Amino acid sequence: MCRILFVLFTLTLAQVSIAQVSAQTSVVSDYVYRGVSLTQGRPVATIEVDYDDPSGWFAGALASETHLYGQRHYETEIVVDAGYAHALTPGLTWEAGATYSYFNAFTFWNYAEVFAGLLGERWNARLFYANDYFGRDRRSWYGEFNYTQPLDAHWRLLGHVGVVRSSRTPFDPHTQVLDASIGVAAKFGSASFALKRSVMNHDNYLYSPAGAPERGKWVVSAAYSY
């Protein structure tokens, strides 16, 4: 994992002079993904690199570590995405693309998603579809809405609601799970900090490799942008 992060970081430094390339390194107290902890409540570091072309095409990659249910130690996860965005009005943009999540030591959990969304000045809404969610041979839809409310030049409020719905199996009665979070974030120059409270309406058995986590948790993060 350290080698992957070093390579991504080196590539980022080589590209920071290009306006379309950005990167961010961060540390979070818990890697919460759609309401579920992918590190069993453990802290983790991540690095993300994004490219936005003036024509509307974009691509990105995120490297992190997971500590899923049954794992004895951290394992690498890499998420890549690519797509196209186009402005409808000065304050409204549509986008569409695809993502792929790769787990280094547990490739049977790998899965791809396609997505489409609308982005406003302070909000965004997206819908994702996966035909083989977390490698479980199950179709899944995930819809989310995110909102940001600036308080002043540095502070802002954060809000999120999401719902995942998966194809039913005889062993999984919970095919639909709601998640939400609310928090506050601050940005000072290239450094940013956030505190969020994440909750779910019931245990999320759609993520069987992650086990049955707590329904509510606090997440603290610190990040630096390049």
C-alpha positions in Angstrom: 0.0 0.0 0.0 2.8 2.4 0.9 4.4 1.9 -2.5 1.1 2.6 -4.3 0.6 5.8 -2.3 4.2 6.9 -3.0 3.8 6.4 -6.8 0.5 8.3 -6.9 2.0 11.1 -4.8 5.0 11.3 -7.1 2.8 11.5 -10.2 0.7 14.2 -8.6 3.7 16.3 -7.7 4.9 16.0 -11.3 1.5 17.3 -12.6 0.6 20.0 -10.1 1.6 22.7 -12.5 -1.2 21.6 -14.8 -4.4 23.4 -13.8 -6.7 20.4 -14.5 -4.9 18.0 -12.1 -5.6 18.1 -8.4 -4.8 15.8 -5.5 -5.6 15.3 -1.9 -4.2 13.3 0.9 -6.2 12.7 4.0 -6.5 10.8 7.3 -9.9 9.6 8.6 -10.8 8.1 11.9 -13.1 5.6 10.1 -13.5 4.8 6.4 -17.3 5.0 6.2 -18.7 4.1 2.8 -22.4 4.5 2.3 -23.0 4.3 6.0 -20.8 1.2 6.5 -17.3 1.1 8.0 -14.8 -0.6 5.6 -12.1 -0.5 8.3 -14.1 -1.8 11.3 -13.8 1.5 13.0 -10.0 1.9 12.5 -8.3 5.0 11.2 -6.8 5.0 7.7 -4.9 7.3 5.2 -6.0 7.9 1.6 -4.8 9.7 -1.4 -6.9 10.9 -4.3 -5.9 12.2 -7.8 -8.3 13.9 -10.1 -8.1 15.2 -13.7 -10.6 17.5 -15.3 -10.3 18.3 -19.0 -11.8 21.6 -20.3 -13.8 19.6 -22.8 -15.8 18.0 -20.0 -14.0 14.7 -19.6 -12.8 13.7 -16.2 -11.0 10.8 -14.5 -9.7 10.0 -11.0 -8.2 7.5 -8.7 -8.4 6.9 -5.0 -6.1 4.6 -3.0 -7.0 3.6 0.5 -6.9 0.6 2.9 -9.7 -1.6 4.2 -10.1 -3.9 7.2 -13.2 -5.8 6.2 -14.8 -8.5 8.3 -12.6 -11.6 8.3 -9.4 -9.8 7.3 -6.5 -10.1 9.7 -4.8 -6.9 8.6 -5.3 -3.9 6.3 -5.7 -4.6 2.6 -5.4 -2.1 -0.3 -8.5 -0.8 -2.2 -8.2 1.3 -5.3 -11.2 3.0 -6.9 -10.9 4.5 -10.4 -13.6 6.6 -12.2 -14.0 8.3 -15.5 -16.8 10.2 -17.2 -18.1 13.3 -18.9 -19.8 16.5 -17.5 -21.6 19.2 -19.4 -23.1 22.5 -18.1 -26.8 22.9 -18.8 -26.9 26.4 -17.2 -24.3 28.5 -15.3 -25.5 26.8 -12.1 -26.4 23.3 -13.2 -24.3 20.5 -14.7 -25.1 16.9 -15.7 -22.6 14.1 -15.6 -22.3 10.4 -16.4 -19.5 7.9 -16.0 -18.3 4.7 -14.5 -16.3 3.5 -11.5 -14.3 0.4 -10.6 -13.4 -0.8 -7.1 -10.4 -3.1 -6.9 -9.4 -5.0 -3.7 -5.8 -6.1 -3.9 -5.9 -9.3 -1.8 -9.7 -10.1 -2.2 -10.3 -9.7 -5.9 -13.6 -11.6 -5.6 -15.0 -8.4 -4.1 -14.1 -6.3 -7.1 -17.1 -4.6 -8.8 -18.0 -1.9 -11.3 -20.7 0.8 -11.3 -22.1 3.2 -13.8 -23.6 6.5 -12.6 -25.4 9.7 -13.7 -26.0 12.8 -11.8 -26.9 16.5 -11.5 -24.6 19.1 -9.9 -25.7 22.5 -8.6 -23.7 25.2 -6.9 -24.2 23.8 -3.4 -25.7 20.4 -4.0 -25.3 17.2 -6.1 -27.5 14.1 -6.7 -26.3 10.9 -8.3 -27.7 7.4 -9.1 -25.3 4.4 -9.3 -26.0 0.9 -10.7 -23.8 -2.2 -10.2 -24.5 -5.6 -11.8 -22.2 -7.5 -9.4 -22.1 -5.4 -6.2 -19.1 -6.3 -4.0 -18.6 -9.4 -6.1 -21.8 -11.0 -4.7 -23.5 -11.5 -8.0 -26.3 -9.1 -7.0 -27.7 -6.1 -8.8 -27.7 -2.9 -6.8 -28.9 0.7 -7.1 -27.6 3.5 -4.9 -29.0 7.0 -4.9 -27.6 9.9 -3.0 -28.1 13.7 -2.4 -25.4 15.9 -0.9 -25.7 19.5 0.2 -23.2 22.1 1.4 -24.1 25.3 3.2 -21.4 27.9 3.6 -21.3 29.7 7.0 -18.4 32.1 6.3 -15.2 32.2 4.4 -13.9 29.0 6.2 -16.7 27.0 7.7 -19.6 25.1 6.1 -22.3 22.6 7.0 -22.5 19.2 5.3 -25.5 17.0 4.7 -26.0 13.7 3.0 -28.8 11.2 2.5 -28.5 7.9 0.5 -30.4 4.7 -0.2 -29.1 1.4 -1.5 -31.4 -1.2 -2.9 -30.1 -4.7 -3.9 -31.7 -7.7 -5.5 -33.2 -10.0 -3.0 -31.7 -13.4 -1.9 -33.1 -16.0 0.4 -30.3 -15.3 2.9 -30.7 -11.5 3.0 -34.0 -9.9 4.0 -32.6 -6.4 4.1 -32.5 -5.4 0.5 -32.9 -1.6 1.1 -30.9 0.5 3.6 -31.0 4.2 4.2 -27.9 6.1 5.3 -27.4 9.8 6.3 -24.8 12.1 7.7 -24.5 15.6 9.0 -21.4 17.5 9.9 -19.3 20.6 9.8 -16.1 21.3 7.8 -13.5 24.0 7.8 -10.9 25.0 5.1 -7.8 27.1 5.8 -5.7 27.4 2.7 -4.8 23.9 1.4 -5.8 22.2 4.7 -9.3 21.1 5.6 -11.0 19.4 8.5 -14.4 17.8 9.1 -16.5 16.2 11.8 -19.5 14.2 10.7 -22.1 11.9 12.3 -23.1 9.0 10.1 -26.2 6.8 10.7 -28.2 4.0 9.1 -31.8 2.9 9.6 -30.8 -0.7 10.3 -27.8 -3.1 10.0 -26.6 -3.2 6.4 -26.3 -6.9 5.4 -25.8 -5.9 1.8 -22.2 -5.5 2.7 -21.7 -9.1 3.9 -17.8 -8.8 3.8 -18.0 -5.9 6.1 -20.1 -7.6 8.7 -22.9 -5.9 10.7 -21.4 -2.6 11.9 -22.8 0.0 14.3 -25.8 2.0 13.0 -24.3 5.3 14.0 -20.7 6.6 14.3 -18.6 9.8 14.5 -16.0 10.4 11.8 -13.2 12.9 12.0 -11.0 13.7 9.0 -8.1 16.0 8.1 -7.0 16.6 4.5 -4.4 18.5 2.5 -5.0 19.5 -1.2 -2.3 20.1 -3.8 
